[in-house]
Every structure is written in C-alpha cells, then in structure tokens.
Amino acid sequence: MFVVFWRTTLLYLAVILTLRFMGKRQIGELQPSELVTTIMISNIAAIPIENISFPLSSGVIPIVALACFEVITSYVTLKSRSMRKLIVGNPRIIIRDGKIDQKELEKLRLSIDDLMEQLRGNSVFNIDDVMFAVVETNGSLSVYQKFDARAVTNSGLSLTPSGTDAPPSIVVNDGKFDAHALDYCNLSEEWLMKTLKREKCAIKDIFLMTCDRSAKYHIVLKEKEAGRS
C-alpha cells in the first residue's frame, strides 16, 4: 500500500510539473497537439500506478519526453507558418454580416444546434445581430456583433469615472500585511500605520482589510476582536 501511495504521489507531482512546463494555456485553451499530449500523459501516468511491477522510470521518462515534444512542436509552429497551419489549423469565419457560411459549417462538422449553443454562450440569441463569428483553432467561437446589437458601455455613453475604477486590493489578510497590495494602491506603509492607529487596531487584530487607489478602505476585525470598533 505504501509503495502504491509513493508511486502515485511521485507521478502526480511529475504530471503537474510537466503541465506547468508546457504552459498555462495547456489547461484552458487546448490545441489539437496539446490535447493529444495531455491524454497520452494521463494514460501513461496511470500504468505505473495500477501495476507496481512496472518500473517507475518507464512512466516518468515518457511523460518528460512528451512534454519536450510538445515544447518543440510549439516552437516549430511559432517559427513556421506552414507548420502552424498543418498542426494547429486556421480560424474559420462561419458567419458574415448575419449570414451563415454553410460550406464552412459543413467542413467543421458543426450542426446548427452546435452553432446556436455557442452563440448563446456568447450572449447572442439572434444570428442577424452577428457581424462576424469565427471558430478559433481551439474550437471556441468568437463573436463580433453589429453596432446596433452591442451592449451599451460607459465609453459609448461618454461617461467618466467619478474616482478610480481600479478594484480594491487585500492589504491585510488574517493578520498578515501585503506590501505589494499597498504598492498597487499607491499607498505607503506609513499611511497604513496611521490609518490603523486612527481605527485603534493592530495588524494582528485584522481578519480582512481592503483598499482601493482612492484610499477608501474597509476593515473586518477577527471574531475575538469583534467587540472593538
């Protein structure tokens, strides 16, 4: 049992490090070669776990090799447009000015139900509202709507923020101070100390403190200090 646990842990770490080596895109934006590599790595990792007589190195070495192949393939497709077209493919426009390109849809083997599902995923329910719809190389659908169908934005209404539009950052988390968060807010540690002194609390007493670039802050004390304000 201990041997199985140890082999599983080692292969688990090996797969995580391999995927990190291959890049974050491996997780959420799989290209065809990346998908194949990921499936093969998962299958190879399962063999030494299920069969303890199988040498552990025979599982780790192929995993590392596949990762290296994927990195090499990524480099080649980056440098060679023809290889990129062969391995990754090209984006395909399937809707132009509200009209579906049925030939492209057939080449991609997409049904109208598949198309409508992806349009709804982009908050589009009427094909006439679409200026362009492009099937990306990873299978996702990018939609550019006609002007009349686009959502209203602040810039479209010529609105400007009254203060800062930057989101608040966590300055203190469970009694621990984050200097990078203060830098993000363009504030100093001296400002923090003066603020806490004014609020009559110490960093160790704070469960959560957030602050934005306009120096607007919010403090939540730890429960044992909740009686203080």
Summary of the structure (lengths in Angstrom):
residues: 229
radius of gyration: 26.5
end to end distance: 54.1
largest distance: 70.1
contacts: 565
relative contact order: 0.07
helix: 52%
strand: 16%
